[in-house]
Amino acid sequence: MFWIVALLCVLYYSAIFPFQRYATNFLETTLAIEATDAARLFSCFPILAMCLTPFLGIFLDRVGKGASMLMLGSIIMIACHLSFAFILPVFPHKWFALLLIVTLGVSFSLVPAALWPSVPKIIDEKILGSAYCLIFWVQNIGLCFVPKIIGALRQSTGGYLVPMIVFSSFGILALILSILLKAEDRKKGYGLELPNIKK
């Protein structure tokens, strides 16, 4: 269970943080707009996540469904990256790009809100600090190498199609792991789907 959560973390954040690095140039190129306009457009991504995440945390505490939230966040991320890869280039409108960015922001709110609170449910509190450190260690390995891979693909292909497919593949792997996580939770009763506030 721990390694499923750790791999979920590295796959999900590897599909989000490196994408943020290239998003402004991607929008500038795809929509044929100025860099300042592209940056302003993508700024909606962190703003939405900032506003939405606290409410998702409250929902998780009171209702639960943490494993389901991880699955939903992965599905949304896959749909967004595939849309960036295949639909936006043939339908290059700002409003559609904004819709995809906002939707990706929903995914970015869902996954962290459900991922981090799940760790104490599967790890003994005596080694919780070590568990969080190990997850961050695994995450940073991914964040070290993925930008290099994406940059190399961007340079070799001359476009963003292949990098977006790679980001989507991270989302697919994350979805598979979230399904495994939910199945293990159902078998062993870690309580990932239960609310944190006990009545």
Long-range contacts (C-beta under 8 A, 24 or more apart in sequence): 1-122, 1-181, 1-184, 1-185, 1-188, 1-190, 2-122, 2-123, 2-131, 4-177, 4-180, 4-181, 4-184, 5-115, 5-118, 5-119, 5-122, 5-135, 5-181, 6-134, 6-135, 6-138, 6-139, 7-138, 7-173, 7-177, 8-70, 8-115, 8-174, 8-177, 8-178, 8-181, 9-115, 9-135, 9-138, 9-139, 10-138, 10-139, 10-141, 10-142, 10-143, 11-142, 11-170, 11-171, 11-173, 11-174, 11-177, 12-73, 12-74, 12-77, 12-111, 12-115, 12-170, 12-171, 12-174, 13-139, 13-142, 13-143, 14-142, 14-143, 14-146, 14-170, 15-77, 15-81, 15-167, 15-168, 15-170, 15-171, 15-174, 16-77, 16-104, 16-108, 17-143, 18-143, 18-146, 18-147, 18-150, 18-167, 19-81, 19-167, 20-45, 21-147, 22-150, 22-154, 22-160, 22-163, 26-84, 26-160, 27-97, 29-160, 30-88, 30-89, 30-92, 30-97, 30-160, 31-88, 31-92, 31-93, 31-94, 31-97, 32-92, 33-94, 41-94, 41-97, 41-98, 41-101, 42-101, 44-98, 44-101, 44-102, 44-105, 45-101, 45-102, 45-104, 45-105, 45-108, 46-105, 47-105, 48-102, 48-105, 48-106, 48-109, 49-105, 49-108, 49-109, 52-105, 52-106, 52-109, 53-109, 53-112, 53-113, 56-109, 56-110, 56-113, 56-114, 57-113, 57-117, 60-113, 60-114, 60-117, 60-195, 60-196, 61-195, 61-196, 61-197, 62-195, 62-197, 63-195, 64-192, 64-193, 64-194, 64-195, 64-196, 65-114, 65-193, 66-114, 66-117, 66-118, 66-192, 66-193, 67-114, 67-118, 67-178, 67-181, 67-182, 67-185, 67-192, 67-193, 68-182, 68-193, 69-110, 69-111, 69-113, 69-114, 70-110, 70-111, 70-114, 70-115, 70-118, 70-174, 70-178, 70-181, 70-182, 71-175, 71-178, 71-179, 71-182, 72-110, 73-106, 73-107, 73-108, 73-110, 73-111, 73-114, 74-107, 74-111, 74-171, 74-172, 74-174, 74-175, 74-178, 75-171, 75-175, 76-103, 76-104, 76-106, 76-107, 76-110, 77-104, 77-107, 77-111, 77-171, 77-174, 78-168, 78-171, 78-172, 78-175, 79-103, 80-104, 80-107, 81-164, 81-165, 81-167, 81-168, 81-171, 82-164, 82-165, 82-168, 84-160, 84-164, 85-160, 85-161, 85-164, 85-165, 85-168, 86-161, 89-161, 117-196, 118-181, 118-190, 118-192, 121-190, 121-191, 121-192, 122-190, 122-192
